[in-house]
Every structure is written in C-alpha cells, then in structure tokens.
C-alpha cells in the first residue's frame, strides 16, 4: 500500500509539472525522483513505457462544429442537428474512453458516446441544457473532447 501511494504521488507531481520541465530519475538503489535534470549516476526513465504520456487524441470544437484545434488535422466534426456532434478520428477509437467538457458554462453538459452506429472511428457528443431554468434540450456550445486510449 505504501509503495502504491508513493508511485501515485510521483504520478500526480509529474502530471502537474509543465511539459519538458521535469524528468523521472532513478538511482542505482531503485529510488525514483522528479527533477529538472538527472544527477550523475542517475538514469532518466522513459515515461512512455510507464503510461505517463498524455492524451494523444483531442479536439476543441466551436458551437458551429468548426474545429478550433486538434491533435491531428485528420480529425473532423460533423454538426447537422442542434447539440449533436459526430467527431471522426483517423483511427479506431472503439476501445478508448472519451471525456468531454463544455466551455464557459455550467448549465450545459457534454456527453460523449462510442455508440458504434457511425463506425469505430466516430465519437458522438451530445450537448444538453441541464440548468434549472429549462428542460434538458440539446444546445450548441463550444466543447473539448479527449480520448484516453489503451
């Protein structure tokens, strides 16, 4: 239990550190430290082998379905109905876990779904009004979508 807590702490510190600012360094004893650069006799660990590399598939979408920014220029968005967005990725994402968030409001909820109806490369994002003033109707909104893939 103690070892897993320590590793989780290192992972948290690493994830909060800006990219390129920190490395994991291992002493001969096996102890691991987060540093800006490894000391003599320490070896830099390859974090990609530990699964510490951040999301590779992401997109920021405007309310009208246009893409603000994306991890790949091959990611496309189709938006034909209010509050419904189909995001197509350049690879099979059926084993990924999608997470979406609406920008600038707490009264809208973005729900991503890998429903498979449109194929294994498409994530459907539904944006709904969940505020106290109105019913759960679909609404257009800016949102971000990130996929955590194995």
Secondary structure, 3 states (H helix, E strand, C coil): CHHHHHHHHHHHHHHHCCCCCCEEEECCCCCEEEECCCCCCCEECCHHHHCCCCCCEEEEECCCCCEEEECCCCCEEEEEECCEEEEECCCCCCCCEEEEEECCCCCEEEEEECCCCCCCCEEEEEEEECCCCCCCCECCCCEEEEEECC
